[in-house]
Structure formats: C-alpha cells, structure tokens
C-alpha cells in the first residue's frame, strides 16, 4: 500500500472504533469531535508533507525490509543519515505545526523494540525479532500511526511493581495461553493515543526477577477489546471551541492530545508479543527508547522556537521597537539557545553507532544532554517571547468581544499597533504567543521523555568521571603521560629536573 496523504490518514481513522472518553462523555467519532480536530490535523501533516517532493529527504526513508519508500515515521534507522534526517524532520514539523505532531513516540518505540528483540533472541533463542519484523512490515505497508506507550501510573514510587498494593498500576501479564497472553493495567500521558491506529506498549522501568510479569512489550490495535482511552485536560483546551483567534493555534492545537490508556484483560496474540518475562532486557529497552526520544527534542522544540521567535519579532515590528538594542538582544538570546539545542540533537545523531541488530542508535550521553537543555532553555526562550510581546498576552479581551458590534470597534481602535496592520492580525499573533509561551507546552517540555532528574541520572552514568579524573591526574603528573616522552624525548622526571635546574640558576 502506498504512503497515505493527510486526507487519507484522517479517513482511515473513521474505520476504527476505539472506546474514547473525554469531558465525561463517550466520543463516537475521533475525527469529528471538536476538541480532537486540531490533534488529528497536526498528525495529518506528518503524512501530507511526506507526499511532497520538497520534503522527501526529511519525511521519507527506504525500508530495510522491502526496499520501498516509506514514511520516515515507520522507519528503523539503518545509518547515520537516517538519524540525522529524523531530527531534521522533527524541526520541519515543529515549524509547520507549532505544536506536537504526535508520531515520534511510536517511531522511537519501533526502533527500541527492533534493537532489543534481536538481543533477546540471541540470548534466549526466542522468536520475538522475527515477529517484530513481520509487525513492522505491516506498519510500513499500511503507513500506520503508533501510540508509543511506556509510562505506567506507578502508584507508590518507593515500591517496585510486584510490591504495589494494586498490581494494575503497572501493566502486567495476567494469563499466558497457547495462542497469546492477557494483559491488564494502564499507560499514562500517552501522546496521540486517540488518533493512532495502533498502540505499542513497552515496560516503563528496569525490572527484577520478581517483576518478570511486568516485563512485557506488545502491540494491539487502538480499538482492541478491553482497551479504553480517557483523554487528558490541558491548559486552555476549551479555547479550541472559541473561534479562530482565541485558541492561539486553531489549526493544530496545544500539545499532543495525551490520554490514559486502560488495558482491561486485553488479549495479545503471540505474534504481537515482543517481550514476555525477559526482565533482564527491560533496562535496555527503556534506555534505548529514552535515548531516541530525548534526541528528538532538539528538533521538534527548536522548530517551535523558530515559530515563537518569529512571532515575537512580528510583535516587535508591530510595536515599532524591532530596532531597539534591548529587543535585538532578546531575539539573539532566543536564537542562540534554540540553536544550541539543535546542535546537540545533530551531534547525538552524527555520533550514532550500529547495534547488533544492524539498526543504528544515537549517542546516549549527548541525547540526554539535548533533553536536559530543553527542560531549561524552552522556559527561557518562552520567557523572552513573553517579554517582547508585552502584557496583552494575558489581558487581551476575547474574540467574542472583538466580534461584538457594540464594543468590538473599541478593541479595534485601541489595541491597534503600527499603522497598516489590522488589529485582528495583532490579536492572532498575541494569542499564538500566549498559547506557546504560557500554555501546556512548557510542562510537556519539562516532563516529556522523562523529567530532568532522569536525564541527569543517565548523564551521570555515562559521563565517565573516572576517565576525566585520570585526564587531570595525567596533566599534573600524578599518573604517567605515555605520550610525553615521544613529544619531548625526555621522561617527565627528566623534563622537570631540567626546569628546576634552570630556575635555580635564575635565582
């Protein structure tokens, strides 16, 4: 089957019948539900841009399974170019939507599972990798959107999964049958879940032998029996119902349309099970996924930074202060921080390496540096955008007042900026900045792909402090420098003896 267009993706969702709840009611049509529409359209852009020749390099790839051209969101990376083009795709889509386009979690889940199943099979002689390659081909052939589901609710964080009072706060296997397994539990904060075709569920942490029932990875259709999706709330989410201006980003929404996914005794056939009890590989799967996902943030969030920087500059021009040294300095700071994150994302991709499976992975240390920078710099460049935009982003009257024939004329008269620019355009730009710089995107930048402490733990693990200490010890001759004699023709002891003798003559 050929790659889908954006319109074909939207129509494909109509064929699914997931059980979805939002705001206390059951949603009959994901596509037609007003609060979901922006999320659906944002995801559709990941399909539509892949159909256009000018974005082919970023948006498409060649399948290692079939040799066919596929949407990059269904690709397993088989070279450095794949890793680099993936983050270029992320930045492009961030620029085009100014929001979360939802498919990267599923993409990272595919890649992490591909790599890990190969290693499980090599150790245990299982058939997970072959099953997964068959599933991957199905995903590629049908150009499916996957909801990557890793985060469990976790309950009491001081207890391991098997110690929880309610075992269902982590997804686990409750029955093994000849034809498959039955799972129960939930996954939380899952981006794009309601408008995905499939769910790929992964363990959320490293497990011990007592937790082996929780060491499970599988894929099910979003409308599989026993799956229920409960849509999450976001700051200003009902603004989507308030016209064209007040939503801020009326076309593409706020963040990623996250949901709580409930698995209530869901059956999974064996050919869709990719880990079942191999607890010693849970840490690898989680770490591999996290590295891929954290590397993305230097792409997608920088794409958003491009948009909000452009919006801030627009406002500066409209206020007549674009040449102010102070404003130019703020814009330079915003750009510098964004490009720093972009550089990290490119670096962790260019420093990628080949795994045993033949697929490529990113440099995990640099990937965690990417995300840790994002948790700080996003707040800072959004703060600077607020500074440039001014107080109207939180005090401006509503769109309904602007459309009101009695008072709208006053808003049009008194909230105008530079002559020649309609007040409505000014209001649209202010709401966009409010949406991006004050809304739900900030906590997502902090907690998405793991909170800052998760990145710091990974950085500490891979920072090689002992190696760095040895470098310092070598410099000051606490430890021998094996290259020094080749450079000077003398041992360190001989070299410093000469220096001491020369200094004594100077005295």
WODA-V388734 format. One record per residue. N is the residue number from 1. PHI is phi as a letter, one per 30 degrees, with the letter a starting at -180 (NA if undefined). OMEGA is omega in degrees with one decimal (* if undefined). D_CENTER is the distance of its C-alpha to the mean C-alpha in Angstrom with 2 decimals. Layout:
{{N,PHI,OMEGA,D_CENTER} {N,PHI,OMEGA,D_CENTER}}
This chain:
{{1,NA,-178.8,27.44} {2,d,176.0,26.21} {3,d,-179.3,22.72} {4,d,166.0,22.37} {5,d,177.1,22.65} {6,d,180.0,20.85} {7,d,179.4,24.03} {8,d,175.1,24.41} {9,e,-178.9,20.97} {10,d,179.5,22.06} {11,d,-179.8,25.42} {12,d,178.6,24.07} {13,d,-179.7,22.58} {14,d,-178.8,26.16} {15,d,-179.0,27.29} {16,c,-179.6,25.19} {17,b,179.3,26.56} {18,d,173.6,23.98} {19,c,-175.0,25.21} {20,b,174.7,23.20} {21,b,175.9,24.28} {22,a,177.3,23.45} {23,h,173.7,25.66} {24,i,-179.6,28.25} {25,b,176.9,28.88} {26,d,-177.9,28.15} {27,c,-176.8,26.37} {28,d,-179.1,28.41} {29,b,179.4,26.37} {30,e,-176.0,22.61} {31,d,-172.4,23.18} {32,c,-179.3,25.99} {33,d,-171.2,24.87} {34,e,-176.8,24.65} {35,d,-179.9,21.78} {36,c,-171.5,19.55} {37,e,-179.7,20.64} {38,e,179.0,18.19} {39,d,179.3,15.18} {40,d,-178.1,17.17} {41,d,176.9,18.01} {42,d,177.7,14.54} {43,d,179.2,13.62} {44,d,178.2,17.07} {45,d,177.4,16.29} {46,d,175.8,14.19} {47,d,-171.9,17.56} {48,d,-178.3,19.91} {49,d,179.3,18.87} {50,d,-179.6,19.17} {51,d,-173.0,22.80} {52,c,-174.2,23.76} {53,e,-176.5,25.30} {54,d,179.6,24.05} {55,c,-173.9,20.41} {56,e,-176.6,21.40} {57,d,-178.7,20.39} {58,d,-166.0,16.75} {59,c,-177.8,16.38} {60,b,179.2,18.62} {61,b,175.8,19.51} {62,c,-178.3,22.49} {63,d,174.8,22.35} {64,d,-179.6,23.69} {65,c,-172.9,25.32} {66,b,-174.9,27.19} {67,i,-179.0,27.13} {68,d,174.0,26.17} {69,d,-177.2,23.83} {70,b,171.9,20.67} {71,d,-176.0,17.54} {72,d,178.6,15.01} {73,d,174.6,12.55} {74,c,-172.0,15.28} {75,c,167.2,16.02} {76,c,-172.8,16.47} {77,d,178.5,16.51} {78,b,175.5,20.18} {79,l,179.0,20.50} {80,d,179.9,19.28} {81,e,177.6,19.31} {82,d,-179.5,16.76} {83,d,-178.4,14.30} {84,d,-178.9,15.22} {85,d,176.7,15.27} {86,d,-177.9,11.76} {87,d,172.9,10.46} {88,d,176.2,13.40} {89,d,-180.0,12.31} {90,d,-179.2,8.99} {91,d,178.3,11.39} {92,e,-178.0,13.94} {93,d,173.8,12.17} {94,d,177.9,11.13} {95,d,-174.6,14.85} {96,d,-176.1,16.10} {97,c,-176.6,14.53} {98,h,179.6,13.77} {99,a,176.0,11.26} {100,d,-178.6,8.22} {101,c,155.7,9.38} {102,i,-172.1,8.00} {103,c,-172.9,8.64} {104,d,-179.0,5.90} {105,d,177.0,6.12} {106,d,177.0,9.76} {107,e,-179.2,9.90} {108,d,175.5,8.77} {109,d,177.0,11.19} {110,e,-176.2,13.81} {111,d,-180.0,13.81} {112,d,-179.1,14.00} {113,d,177.4,16.65} {114,e,-177.3,18.55} {115,d,-173.5,19.01} {116,d,179.8,19.91} {117,d,176.6,22.28} {118,e,-178.3,24.23} {119,d,176.0,24.90} {120,d,-179.0,25.86} {121,d,-178.9,28.30} {122,d,-178.8,29.76} {123,d,-170.0,30.63} {124,c,-179.1,31.72} {125,i,178.3,32.82} {126,d,-177.6,30.63} {127,c,-177.2,29.50} {128,d,-174.4,25.82} {129,d,177.9,24.77} {130,d,176.4,27.23} {131,d,-178.1,26.13} {132,d,178.8,22.49} {133,d,176.0,23.54} {134,d,178.0,25.53} {135,d,179.5,22.66} {136,d,177.8,20.43} {137,d,177.1,23.31} {138,d,178.5,23.53} {139,d,-178.9,19.91} {140,d,-178.1,20.56} {141,d,-177.0,24.01} {142,c,177.6,22.93} {143,h,-173.7,19.68} {144,c,172.0,17.97} {145,c,-178.6,14.70} {146,c,170.1,13.41} {147,c,176.2,11.88} {148,d,-173.0,10.39} {149,c,-179.7,12.32} {150,c,-170.6,12.38} {151,d,171.8,13.22} {152,c,176.5,16.96} {153,d,169.9,18.91} {154,i,176.4,20.70} {155,h,177.7,23.87} {156,d,-173.3,25.75} {157,d,178.8,23.41} {158,d,-177.2,26.58} {159,c,175.1,27.37} {160,d,-175.3,26.10} {161,e,-176.1,25.40} {162,d,-179.5,29.02} {163,c,-175.2,30.40} {164,d,176.8,28.90} {165,d,175.3,31.54} {166,c,-176.4,29.61} {167,d,-174.9,28.26} {168,d,178.1,26.01} {169,d,166.2,23.50} {170,b,177.1,21.96} {171,d,-177.8,21.86} {172,a,178.2,24.89} {173,d,178.8,27.49} {174,c,179.2,30.63} {175,a,171.7,32.63} {176,c,-179.6,33.00} {177,b,178.4,35.09} {178,d,-176.0,36.51} {179,c,179.6,34.24} {180,l,-179.1,30.98} {181,b,174.1,29.51} {182,c,-177.3,29.05} {183,b,178.2,26.10} {184,b,179.6,25.81} {185,k,-178.5,23.39} {186,a,172.1,20.20} {187,b,-173.5,16.42} {188,c,175.7,15.04} {189,i,-169.6,12.22} {190,d,-175.7,11.17} {191,d,173.8,9.20} {192,i,-173.0,11.50} {193,d,-172.4,14.02} {194,d,-178.7,17.12} {195,c,172.5,16.76} {196,c,174.8,15.74} {197,d,-173.8,18.54} {198,b,173.7,17.74} {199,c,171.2,16.14} {200,c,-174.8,15.40} {201,c,-177.7,15.99} {202,b,175.2,15.67} {203,d,-173.4,17.32} {204,c,-176.6,15.62} {205,a,174.2,17.79} {206,d,-176.2,20.57} {207,c,171.2,23.65} {208,c,-176.8,27.38} {209,d,179.5,30.21} {210,d,-177.6,30.88} {211,c,-171.5,27.40} {212,d,176.8,27.71} {213,d,179.5,27.67} {214,c,178.4,24.09} {215,d,-173.5,23.10} {216,b,177.4,22.14} {217,b,-175.1,19.67} {218,a,176.2,20.41} {219,b,176.0,19.65} {220,b,172.4,21.40} {221,d,-177.3,21.70} {222,d,179.3,20.25} {223,c,176.2,23.92} {224,d,179.6,25.28} {225,d,178.7,28.14} {226,j,178.1,27.23} {227,c,176.1,23.65} {228,b,-179.7,23.27} {229,c,179.3,20.34} {230,c,-172.6,20.70} {231,d,-178.6,18.71} {232,c,176.5,17.54} {233,d,176.6,18.91} {234,b,177.5,17.35} {235,e,177.0,19.26} {236,i,-175.2,21.52} {237,d,-179.7,20.37} {238,d,171.8,23.98} {239,e,-179.8,24.22} {240,e,-179.1,23.07} {241,c,-170.6,26.63} {242,c,175.3,28.28} {243,j,-175.4,28.78} {244,c,-173.3,27.24} {245,c,-172.3,27.23} {246,d,177.7,26.30} {247,d,-179.4,22.87} {248,i,175.6,21.74} {249,b,-171.2,19.48} {250,d,-176.7,21.66} {251,d,-168.3,20.39} {252,b,170.7,16.63} {253,i,-170.6,16.30} {254,c,-179.9,14.58} {255,b,-169.7,11.09} {256,c,179.3,9.88} {257,i,-175.6,13.12} {258,d,-178.8,12.47} {259,b,168.8,15.38} {260,d,179.1,17.38} {261,c,179.0,18.33} {262,c,174.8,21.84} {263,c,-177.2,23.38} {264,c,-178.0,27.12} {265,h,-178.5,28.93} {266,d,178.2,26.90} {267,d,178.3,28.54} {268,b,177.8,26.63} {269,d,-174.4,28.84} {270,e,-178.3,28.94} {271,d,173.9,27.62} {272,c,175.9,24.26} {273,c,-173.9,24.23} {274,c,171.7,22.49} {275,a,179.0,23.33} {276,a,177.9,26.05} {277,j,-178.6,27.44} {278,d,-172.7,26.42} {279,e,-177.0,25.28} {280,d,177.1,25.62} {281,c,-179.6,22.60} {282,d,179.5,20.18} {283,d,178.6,19.31} {284,d,-178.8,18.68} {285,d,-179.2,16.38} {286,d,-177.0,14.28} {287,d,179.2,14.35} {288,d,177.4,13.64} {289,e,-176.4,10.56} {290,d,178.5,9.33} {291,d,177.1,10.36} {292,e,-172.2,8.62} {293,d,-179.7,5.10} {294,d,178.0,6.33} {295,d,-178.0,7.94} {296,d,-169.6,5.43} {297,d,173.8,5.59} {298,d,174.7,9.22} {299,c,-173.6,9.04} {300,d,-178.3,7.45} {301,d,176.3,8.72} {302,d,172.4,11.81} {303,e,176.1,12.41} {304,d,177.6,12.60} {305,d,176.5,14.79} {306,e,-178.1,16.98} {307,d,-176.1,17.64} {308,d,174.8,18.46} {309,d,176.3,20.56} {310,d,178.6,22.38} {311,d,178.9,22.99} {312,d,178.4,24.34} {313,d,177.1,26.57} {314,e,-179.6,27.79} {315,d,178.3,28.80} {316,d,177.0,30.54} {317,d,-177.3,32.52} {318,d,176.5,33.37} {319,d,179.4,34.60} {320,i,-176.5,36.60} {321,b,-174.4,35.11} {322,d,-180.0,32.94} {323,c,178.4,35.48} {324,d,178.0,35.56} {325,e,179.4,34.88} {326,d,179.9,32.91} {327,d,179.5,30.56} {328,d,178.5,30.24} {329,d,178.5,29.39} {330,d,179.4,26.58} {331,d,177.3,25.11} {332,d,177.6,25.48} {333,d,178.7,23.68} {334,e,-178.9,20.69} {335,d,-179.1,20.64} {336,d,179.9,21.22} {337,d,-179.6,18.32} {338,d,-178.2,15.86} {339,d,172.9,17.49} {340,d,178.2,17.45} {341,d,178.0,13.66} {342,d,179.1,13.87} {343,d,178.1,16.64} {344,d,-179.1,14.82} {345,d,176.0,12.05} {346,d,-177.7,15.05} {347,d,-178.3,17.03} {348,d,176.0,14.87} {349,d,178.8,14.87} {350,d,178.3,18.60} {351,c,178.6,19.34} {352,d,-177.4,17.96} {353,b,-178.8,20.53} {354,d,177.8,21.96} {355,c,179.6,21.88} {356,e,-177.3,24.84} {357,d,-173.7,23.51} {358,j,175.9,23.61} {359,d,-178.5,19.86} {360,c,174.9,18.18} {361,b,-178.0,15.66} {362,d,171.1,14.35} {363,d,-171.0,16.26} {364,d,177.9,14.89} {365,d,-177.9,16.62} {366,d,177.7,15.26} {367,d,178.8,11.59} {368,d,173.6,12.23} {369,d,175.8,14.16} {370,e,-172.6,11.36} {371,d,178.6,9.34} {372,d,175.3,12.78} {373,d,179.8,13.81} {374,d,-179.1,11.02} {375,d,179.8,12.22} {376,c,-170.2,15.63} {377,d,179.1,15.71} {378,d,177.9,13.76} {379,d,-175.8,16.48} {380,d,-179.4,19.08} {381,d,174.1,18.54} {382,d,176.0,18.26} {383,d,179.7,21.46} {384,d,175.2,23.15} {385,d,175.8,22.35} {386,d,-179.3,24.03} {387,d,-178.3,26.91} {388,d,-175.9,27.52} {389,d,-179.3,27.27} {390,j,-172.2,29.72} {391,d,-179.0,30.52} {392,d,-179.8,30.63} {393,d,177.9,26.93} {394,b,-179.5,28.06} {395,b,-173.7,31.69} {396,d,175.9,31.86} {397,e,-175.6,33.79} {398,d,175.7,32.25} {399,d,179.4,32.21} {400,d,175.9,34.93} {401,d,179.6,37.12} {402,d,-179.9,36.58} {403,d,-178.2,37.70} {404,d,-176.0,40.63} {405,d,-178.1,43.89} {406,d,-174.0,45.47} {407,c,-178.6,42.94} {408,e,-179.0,40.55} {409,d,178.4,43.05} {410,d,176.4,42.81} {411,d,179.8,39.04} {412,d,-177.4,39.44} {413,d,-168.8,42.20} {414,c,179.1,40.92} {415,c,179.1,37.18} {416,d,174.6,37.77} {417,c,-179.1,36.69} {418,d,-179.2,38.09} {419,e,178.1,40.78} {420,j,178.3,39.83} {421,c,-179.6,36.35} {422,e,176.1,36.30} {423,e,179.8,35.37} {424,e,178.7,33.12} {425,d,177.6,30.95} {426,d,178.9,30.79} {427,d,178.6,29.79} {428,d,-177.9,26.97} {429,d,177.3,25.52} {430,d,178.6,26.02} {431,d,176.8,24.23} {432,d,179.5,21.22} {433,d,176.4,21.11} {434,e,-179.3,21.70} {435,e,-174.1,18.85} {436,d,-170.0,16.34} {437,c,-179.3,18.09} {438,b,-169.8,19.45} {439,d,-170.7,17.40} {440,d,-178.6,14.64} {441,d,-178.3,11.88} {442,d,176.3,13.17} {443,d,176.4,12.82} {444,d,177.0,9.22} {445,d,179.6,8.73} {446,d,-170.3,11.03} {447,c,178.6,10.14} {448,d,-177.3,6.48} {449,i,178.6,6.06} {450,j,-179.7,9.74} {451,d,-174.6,12.21} {452,e,-178.3,14.05} {453,d,178.1,16.67} {454,d,177.4,14.52} {455,d,-179.6,13.70} {456,d,177.8,17.38} {457,d,180.0,18.60} {458,d,178.1,16.97} {459,d,177.6,18.27} {460,d,-177.6,21.64} {461,d,-173.7,21.78} {462,c,-175.3,21.29} {463,d,179.6,22.93} {464,h,179.4,26.35} {465,d,178.2,28.36} {466,d,177.9,31.47} {467,d,178.6,31.20} {468,d,177.1,30.84} {469,d,179.2,33.81} {470,d,175.6,35.83} {471,e,-179.6,35.19} {472,d,179.4,36.70} {473,d,178.6,39.54} {474,d,-179.6,40.38} {475,d,-176.8,40.55} {476,c,173.6,43.10} {477,i,167.6,44.98} {478,d,173.3,44.29} {479,c,-176.0,43.24} {480,d,177.2,44.84} {481,c,-172.1,43.34} {482,d,-179.6,43.98} {483,c,-170.4,43.72} {484,d,-177.6,45.98} {485,d,178.3,49.31} {486,d,-179.0,48.29} {487,d,-171.4,47.59} {488,c,-174.7,50.66} {489,i,-178.4,53.09} {490,b,170.3,53.49} {491,d,178.5,52.07} {492,d,179.6,50.37} {493,d,178.5,53.48} {494,d,-177.8,55.76} {495,d,-177.9,53.63} {496,d,175.2,53.63} {497,d,177.5,57.31} {498,d,179.9,58.14} {499,d,-179.9,56.19} {500,d,179.6,58.05} {501,d,179.0,61.37} {502,d,179.7,60.67} {503,d,-179.9,59.72} {504,d,178.2,62.88} {505,d,177.7,65.02} {506,d,-179.8,63.37} {507,d,*,64.48}}
